[in-house]
Structure formats: C-alpha cells, structure tokens
Amino acid sequence: MLIQLRQNWTPTVSAQRSIFLISRSRGRSRYRGRLLAMEHFQLCSYLVSFLFDPDSDTDPDPEKNIPFVAYLPMSTARLRNLIKPDNLALGQNQPEPYNRLMEFEPVIGLEVHAQLLTRSKLFCGCSTQFGSPSNSNTCPVCLGLPGALPVLNREAVTMAVKATMALGCRINPVSIFARKNYFYPDLPKGYQISQFDRPLGEAGRVLVFSGDRTETGKIVNRREKAFGITRLHMEDDAGKSIHEGLPETSSKSYVNLNRTGVPLVEIVSEPDFRSSQEAYDYLIHLRKTLLYLGVCDGNMEEGSLRCDANISLRPKGSKKLGTKVEIKNLNSFRFLQRALDYEIGRQMQLLSAGEPIAQETRLWNESESCTFAMRSKEEAHDYRYFPEPDLLPLKLDPVWISRVGKELPELPGPRMHRFMEQFDLPIDDALFLTSTRASADYFEECAKISANPRAAANWIMGDLAYALKNAGKDIEDCPIPPGHLAALIATIDSGEISGKIAKTVFEEMSRTLEEPSGIIRRMGLAQVSDEASLGSLIDEILAANQKQLAEFRSGKTKVLGFFVGQVMKETKGQANPQVVNDLLQKKLSEGR
C-alpha cells in the first residue's frame, strides 16, 4: 500500500524517531514499499515520492534516499497504533509507478579521438613512438617555444582524408586550422592547434549492424542502422599528466610531453544512439574502419583511440533534448557500455524523483561501477578560437582527393555484405570474419582454395581462433598459412581423413607448421575405407557381441551406435564412418 503523509499532520516526538524498515527479498535488494524516516522534525512532512519498480534489481541512490536503520526504537504494535488512518492519506495524489522504457529515451552522442599512424608528429619531426623515455620525443615546435614554427605533416593529411571518405563525410576543399586556447599543465603551448568552423569533413553517415542486448548479454534482432557524423577535424594532441605509479604521486603529479603534438582526428557523431548497445556497436565499427584503412592502430590501452560520451534523457516522443552530461576518457568498449548503462539508470532515477540533472562532466570508476562528478559544465568553455596565424588554409586539390580515394580498400561494411551474399554466411559469422582486414583476407583465401567456405569459416572461428587465443597471437601472426588449412579441409571432403582425425592433424600443424598431407603420412592417420578389411573386422565384432546383436534384431535399433563405436575403437578412429555405417546396416539386415 502506498502511504503519503498529510502535509498538515504534526507527528508526535515518538513518531519523529520512528523508522519504517523496508522488506528485502532473499538474496536480492528488491524494495517492496516506501522508506519513511522521521529522525528530525524537519522531515515530518517529507514524502518519499520515488517508488522503485518491484521487479527492478536497482537499489535507490543513497544520496537521494534516507538510509534505513536495522533497529526499531519501539515495537511494531506501537507503530501501528501511532499511524492511524486519520493521520494518513492512503494512495492520494500518488504518481503512477515509473516505467523507465516507456517514459524516457536516452540520447547519446560520441566524440572519438583517433591517433593517426604516422611516424612523426603533426607539425614537427619528433617521433610518435609509444613507450619512449619520458619527455624524449620533444622539440621547440611541439613545446611551443618562442620562434618555433609548425609545418604540416602531409602523410597525416592523407590519412585524415582517407578516414573522412570512409565515413561518408563531405570533404571541404578549404579547411582552417585554429588555436583552441586553454590552460593545463600538460599543454605547454597553452593552446591546441585544431579546426573549428571549417573542419576537414562534415555531414557523414555510416551503416552499422546493431541489435538489442538481452539480460544474459546475448545480442538479438541485429539490423542495419544509419548513424550520422557531424564532423571530422584534425588537431594535435596534448601531453599526459601522471597522477599515480611514480614516487610522491600522493602529493605531486608528473607530466610526460612525448604525446604533445601527435596527430589526431576527432570524429564527432550526431546524437543518434538510443541505447548503450548502439553506441558500442558504432565504436566497434569505427575502430574496424580505421584499422582497415591503416590510419590508426586502435589501441585503446595506449590511448590511440579515446572516447567521450554525451548523454541526456528526454520523454519518449519529445524532440527537445534534455540536460547533457559528458562522460570523459572511456578507454575500452566495455567501459563505454557500462558507463552509459549506469548513467541512464542514474538520470532516470533523478528524473523520476522530479529532480534536475546537473550539466557536468563525469568520469567512470570501474572498481566502483559508477560515474562520479569531475567538474561542473553549466556553460560551454570559451576556448577563444581564432585562425592559426602560423599556418595557411589547407587547400586540397580535387585531383589529389580522387587519387587518394582510389587507394581505399574494400571497407568492412561492404565486405561483410559480400561475404553474406557470396559465401552464404549468417550475419554473426560475417561480422566475426570481417572484424579485421587480416581475418577477412585469411578467410577469403582459405575459402577460395578449399572450395568450401562454410567449413573454412567454422575452422577459423573455432579451432584456429582458440589456438591463436591460447598462444596470445592475432591472426596477422598466425603460423598456419591459409593454404595449409584449406588443404586440411580438402582431405576431410575427399574422405582421406575424418573430422575427428583432422583435429589431431590441426594440432600437429600448429606445433610443427608442417603441411597436413605430410603429417597424415608420417603419423599413419589416413582413413580406412577398404570395405574388405572393414567387413572382416565387423564380422569379428558381431560374433563377439551376441547379446547386443540379439537386441538389435529384436527392434532396438539404437544398438547400431554401439557397433559403430566398437569399430572406431578397434581402428583408433581411422575407419571411414560412412563406410562403417553402410557395412553394418548391410550385415545386420542379412541376419534378420
């Protein structure tokens, strides 16, 4: 029963000290009613207006709800007498139970920074190699010393143009570099060289296969969705502040300026995502595209790919956006999804309680599985953008743009569609096989040589993927050439070996890197298909197992499996299963 205090009810002193304990189901914190605490007189008219869905596993925010205490200052009977119907209004003016899926929808946009895979920085010749000694890859240009002038890296522009094309953006023939002014200890110039009102690319669009995530984490209902890209612009990176892991970090911070000036592209999406799964799938697709192009290594642990998420909630059907919260520095796909899920729940809880959302920047705490406030962001930062005086406008020749476009490889989206149509692969298999350019190339060559794409896909996604994972290798470093795997598949299709024996051959291939035909000969693994020798063996087995033979002839046909097993046991798994089945059926039917 929902209980609301009358606003004009004045409780007794005893009532002010009373606490209603909330019921909790075994093993789960499901809130069955309202928590009403009156430890202070100021709370006498307090209404806990937020009712948690009884089917939800979510606990209330301790900052927004009065914590319960595991004792009662008086007996339950006295409490019942204290709160009488005259003093309570039952069920009046109560809000309807909150349905989070029907009431609100998330609106999510992503800002992704991708480090371009150049050997030198964007405006100087310093190395971009990760892991060099701290502050060793620096010079007067990237440190912003007086008199040092930037010179644009041509290869970085080429890579940025490839990314712009691959993401379906319109390339601006003239773009302007601008200074983005702000202070931070790891920004020695006091500004970043970025692009503001005239970026390299705008108005892009990508098609991404996304679906719905079930409670068990399985993705269902995959379908192709279009997501917009607002802009793609170039900029140089800042340095890195280090707050832990070094001496005296409890009281001091360290700065490593090796990353200062490293070339980046920032890819800003439209706020088109309506779930964490859509944002996750988009980021996977974006990373895959950049890897195919060879313009970014996509290493999120090293900071080569970084993501900030902007999220707000609004009533379903409304066009007006809610208050935006930014979650910064998400450096893994799992962190992105978990942070968005948490933030959706947090904002829903606040909105359902009638509380405002603070416009702020938050960070994700993985150990606590929550976001926390970093700084208020009520007003947009005034970066005082102005054109970079030391760089001319970037003008791109249409002929050069066309030549760069011809260098683009087949992108993951079109390649996945082709695999589904050409090789009749289901969507999940096509997604797996096109996850990297190397895996797609490996599959395509193996499928072509073996003339059995279905078997090639199964081996690559199964035994090969398992072996590579155990060895800590990627498919780029696979020791088994696609031709060897194709030859193994061919020996199965020809009947030379069985699928079970092929597993043994594959393990030996992984160890010795030998061709399958040589392994089969050396280990004597060729499948026995000679009907005469198998027929004699079957006669011996039938004669030695009269009980099972009688059972089969009495109608228990499942006993056939017993005889097949005996033949395989005697031949150490090398008998041709099809030949064995045919001979057994023939000999058993003769005796009926």
N, C-alpha and C positions, 0 to 999 in steps of 0.2 A: 504494500500500500504506500502511495506517495504522501508525504506529510509536509505541509508548509505552515510555518508559524504565522499567526495573525500579526500584522505589523503593530497593533495596539496592545499586544499581550505582554505583560510585565511578569517575568518569571520570579519565583522565589529564589532566595540565596542558594538553597539546596539544588534547585534546577540549574542555576548558573554553573554549578560544579559538576553536573552530570554529563556523562559521555555515553552515547549510544554506540555500542560495539557493532561492528559490521560483520555479517556472516561470511565465511570463506569456505569454498568447497575444497574437498580433499585434494592436495597437491596443486591446486590452481588458485590464483587470486581473482576469482570472479566476484564482482561486487553485486550483492543481492538487494541492496537498499541504499538509503542515504545515510551519510555520516553527519550527525548533528552534534557539534561540540559547543558547550557554553561555559568555558572556563573563566571568561571575563564578561562583565556586564555589557561591554560594548558589542558583544556578539549575540545579545538576546534576540535580535530580530534578523539575525543572519540566516539566509536561505541558501542551502547548497543546491543551486539551480541546475547543476550538471548531473545528469544521471547516466552512468555508464551502461552501455548495452550489456545485458546479462549474458549474451553469447560472445562477448569480447574477452580476450585474454589480457587486455591492456589495463595496467594499473593507473590510477589517477596521478597527475603531476603533483609531487609533494609540495611544490612551491605554490600551487593553486588550491590545494585542499588541506583542511586541518587534519594533521595526522591523528590516527586513533591510538588509544592507550589501552593496554591489556589488563585493565582492572576496572572495577566499579566501586565508587565510593558509597554505594548503598545497594540494597537488594533490588532485584528485578521487580518484585511486587510493589515496592515503594515507588519505583519509577513509573509503573503503570498507573498507580493512583495519582501520581503527580501530574501526569499529562492526560488531561481529561478531554472529552470531545468539546466541551465548552471553550477550552483554550486552544483548540486546533481547528484549522480549516482543512478538510480532507479532500485532496485532489482538485482544489480550486485553482484556476489560472496556471495550471501546470503545463510546461512546454511538452510537446509530443516527444516521445523517445527519438533521439537523434539517429538518423540513418545516413551514415557518412558517404555512402556511394551515391545516394540519390540527391543529397543536399548540396555537396560541393564537388568541384573537379579541380585537380592540380593543373597548373600552367607552368611548364618548365622550359627553360632555355639554357643552352650550354655555351660556354666560351672555352675554346680549346687552344692551347699554345703548343705548337709542334716545332721542335728544333730541326732546322734543315741540315742535311747530311753533308755539309761542306767541310773541307779540311781547314779552312781559315775563317776568321770572324767576318761579320757583315761589312765593317768599314775599315779593317786593318788586316795585316798579315799574320796575326797571332794564331796559334794552333787552337783548335776546338776539342782536342783530345781529352776525353774524360779520365779522371784519376791522376792527372799530373800533379806534381807537388804544389801545394797551395801558393797562389799568387805568382806562379812562374810563367803563366801564359798571359802576360800583360805588356802594354807598351804605352807611350804617351797618348796615343789616339783613344784606346779603349778606357784609359784612366781619365781622359778629359783634361789633360794638361794644357796650359795656355800655348797657343800657336800650333797645336796639332790639328790637322785637317783630315776629315773622313774621306775615303774613296770606296765607292760602292762595289761589292763583290758580284761580278757578272754571273757566276755559277749559282749564287743564291737567288738571283732574279729568275734564272732559267727554271730552277726547282720550284719557285713560288708560282710561276706561270703554269707549270705542269699541274700543280695542285689546284690552281684556280680553274683550269679547264676540266680536270677530272671531277670536280664538284659542281659542274654545270653553271659556274658563275660567268657573268659578263665581264670581260677584261676591259678596263678603262685604258684607252691609248695613252693618256697622260695621267700620272698619279704624282702626288706631292708628299714628300717626307716632311714631318713636322716634329717640333720638340714638345714632349709631354713632360711638363715641369712638376716635380715633387721631390721632397727630401726623404732619403732613407740611408742608413749607414752603408748599405751595400750598393749604392748608386753613386759612384764617385763624381760623375759629371753633374749631378743634380738634376738630370733630365734623361729621358729615353728618347732616342730617335725612332719615331713611329710614323704612322699615317693617320690622318684624322678625317677631314671632309672629302678627300679624294683618294680612296684606297685603291689597291691594285685590282680587286674584283668585287662585284656586288651581285645581288639577286640570283643566288644559286639554288639548286634543288637536287636532292638525292633520293633515290628509291631504296628503301631498306625493308627487308623481311623482318617483321616483328610479330609478337603474339601476346598471349595472356599467360601469366605465371600462376600456377595452381598453388595450393597451400603446401604441397610437397616439393615445390620448386620446379616442377615439370612445365615446359613451355608448350602450350597448345594453341590451336587456331592461328598458326602462322599465316600471315598475309603481307603483301607488299604495300608499304605506306610511303607517302611522299612527305619529306621534311624540308623546309626552306632554310636557306643560308643567307643571312643578312649581308655579310661582307667577309672578305679575306684581305688582311693587310699585313705588311712586313714591318718588323721592328727588331731592335737589338735587345738582348736580354740584360737583366740586372745581375749583380753578383749574388752570393749566397751567405746569409747570416747563419752562424752555427751556435746553438744555444745549449748543446749537451754533447757529452762524449769526449770533451777535452778538459785539461786542468783548469780549475777555477771557473767552470761554466755555471756554478751555482751563483756566482756574483758578477760574472763577465760574459760577454758574447764575443765570438770571433767572426772575422769576415774573410771570405775567400773570393777574390775577384777574378778567378780564372774564367768564370762563366760570363762576365761582363762583356757585352758586345757580340755574343754568339747570335747567329741569325735565327729568327723565329718567324713563323707565320701564325697569326691569330685568326681562328675561324669562329665566327660568331653566328650561332644558329638563330632562326626565328623561334619564338616561344610556342613551338608546335607539339611538344611532347605532353601527353596526358597521363603518363604513368612512369614509374622508375624503370620498368622493363623497356619501354620505348627509348628512353634516354640511354640505357645500357646498350641496346642493340645498335643505336645510331653511333655511339662511340666506338663500338667494335667495328662497324662498317667503315668509319672514318679512319681508324688506325689501319685497317686492312688495305684501304685505298692508298694511303700514304706509303705503306710497305710495298705494294705492287709497283708504285711509281719509283721507288728507290730514293725518295727525297727525305725520309725520316726513318730512324730505326725503331721508333715506337716504344722505347724502353722507358716505362713509367717509373721504375725504381730509380733510375739515374736522372729522372726529370726531363727526359727528351720529349715526353708527352704529358701535359698537365691539364687539368680540367677544373673549371669553376662552374658551379650550377646556380642559376637564378630560379627561384620557385615562389609561387604565390597560389592562393586558393580563391576561388570565386564560386558563387552559386551556379549550379548547373543551368545552362541555357543563357547565362548572362554574358554580354560582350565586354563588360567593364572588368579590367584587371584588378586583382586585389593588391595588397601591400607586398612588395617584393622583398625576399630575404635571399642573400647571397651566401653560398657555401663555398669556401675557397680551398684551393690546394688539395684536390682529391686525386691521389696518385695511384689508384687502382680501380678496375671496373667494379670489383666487389664493394669497395668503399663508396663509390658513387651510388650504387643501388641501395646500399644500407643507409647511407646518409639521407637520401631522398625519401625512402620509406619512413625513416624516423621523423623527418621534418614534416612530411604530410600528416602524420599522426599528431605531432605536436601542435601544428597550426589548426587542425580540425578540433582538437581539444579546446584550444583557446577560443576559437570562433563559436563553438557550441555553447561555451560558457558566457558568451556575449562580451568577451574581452578583445581588445585590439591587438593586431600583430605589429610588433615593432619593426621598423625598417632598419636592418642591421646586417652586418657581416658576421657569419658564424663559421666555426671550424668543426671538423668531425673528430671525435675522440673514439678510436677503435676499441681501446681497452674498456671504456665505459659504455660503448654502443650508443652514443648520443652526440648531438651537436651542442656547442656552447658558444655564447656570445663573445665575439672578438672586439668589435667596435661598433658604435652607432653609425648609421649611414642615412640620416634623415635627409640630408641634402647631397646632391651629386658633387663629387670632387671637382674643384675648379683647377684643372691642370694647366690653364692658360696656354693652350695650344697656339703655336704660330709657326709659319713655314721655316724649315731648317735653312738658315742663311748660307751654310757651307755646302749645300747640295743643290744641284739643278733639278728641275722637274724630271721625273723618269718618263721618257717618251719611248714607246715600243713600236717598232716597225711592223706593220701588218704582215709583210712577207716573212719576217723572222718569227712572228707568232705562229703563222701557218706551218713553218718548218718545225717548230717545237711541238706543235700538235701532232705531226706525223710520227714523232718519236714515242708517243704514248703507247703503252702495252694494252692488251685486252684487259679491261678493268674487272674487278671481282663480280660486280653485278651482272654484266653481260655474259661473263664466262660461266657463272652459276646457271643462268638460264640456258645456255648452250649445253652444259652437261646434263641438265634435266631433260632436254629435248633429244639430244644426240645419243645419250647413253641410257636414257630411261631411268634416271636416278630419282629417288624421292628427295624432297626439299632438304631434310636434315642431313642426308648424305652429301648432297651438293654443297651445302653450307660448310660442312667439315672439310671436304676435299679442296675447296677454294679458300680456306682460311688463310693460306699464304700462297704466294706465287710459286714457290718451290714445291709445295704439296700438290698443287694443281698440275704443274708440269710433270711431276713424277707419276701421278695417276694417269695422265693422258698418254704418256709414252708407254706405260705398262699395259694400259687397255688396248692400245694400238698393236703392240707386239703379240700379246696373248690372244687377241680377238675375243676376249671375254671380259667386258667392262664390269659386269656385276661381280665376278669373282675378284677382279683387281681391286675394286672398291672395298670389298669385305676384308681382303688381306691387309690392305693399307690401313683401314680404320680399326682393325682388330689386332692381329699378331704383330704387324710392323709397328703400329703406334705404341703397343705395350712394350716391345723390345726397346724402342727409342727412349721411352719414358724411364725405363729401368736403367738405361745406360746414361741418362742425363743429356741426351742429344736431341737436336732438332732434325727435321727431315733433310735440311740442307747438308747435314753431316752424316747422312745415312750411309753405312758401309755397304749395304746391299744395293747394287745398281738396279734400276727398274727392269732392265733386260733379264737379270737373273730371276727376279720374282715372276716375270712373265713366263720364263721357261719352266719354273716350278708349276705354275698354273696349267701350262700346256701338258706337262706329264700327268697331271690329275685327269685332265679332259681326255687324254688318249688312253687312259686306263693303265698306264705303266705303273703308277703307284696310287694308293688310296689316299683319301683326305687325311686319315689318321697318320699314315706314314709321312705325309707331306709336312706335318707339324715337326717330326723328328728331323727331316731334311732342312726345314727352315731354321731350326735351332743350330744345326751344324753349319749352315750357310752364314749365320750371324757370327759364329765363332771363328770359322776358317776363311770366310769370304770366297769359298770355292763355288764353282758352278754346280747346279743341282744334279746334272747328269753324272758328273764325276763322283759326287757324294753317294748317289744311288748305287753306282757300280762298286765303289770302294767298300761300302757297308753292306752290300748284298740286300738292298731294300726293294728290289724290283718286285712288283705284284705278281703273284702266282695266278695265272689264268688258264693253265693247261687242264683241260677237262678230264683227261685220263688220270693224271696224278691226284687231282682233287676228288674224282669219283672213287678211287680206291680208298682214300682217307675217309670219305663219308661212309663207305661201307663198313669200315672198321668201327667208326663212332656209333653207327646204328646198332651194330652187333653187340657193342659193349654197354649199351643203354636201352635194354629191352623194356624196362618199366616206362621210361619216357616215350618210347616208341608205341607201346600199347595205349598210353594216354592220348597221343596224337590221333591214333586210328579210332579211338572212341569218341573223337569230336573235339578234343581240347587242342585247337589249332595254335594256341599261344606257345605251345611247347616247341614250335618251329624255331623260336628265338634261342632256345636252349641249345639246339643242334648247331645253329649258326655260330653261337658263342664258342662251342667246343671246337669247331673247325678253325676259327680265328685264333683260338688259344694254341692249337697244335701248330699252326703256321706262323705264330708270333705276329699276327695281324697282317700278314702279307698276302693272304688269299683275296682274290677279287670278290667283293661281296655280292655283286650281281650274278657272277657265275656260280657262286656257292648257293645262293637262293634258288636259282633255276635248277641246279642239280638235285638239291634237297627236295624241292617240290616234285620233281620227276620221280625220284626214287621212293618217296613216301607214298605217292599216289599209286605206284605199281603194286605195293603190298596190300592195298585195301581190297 
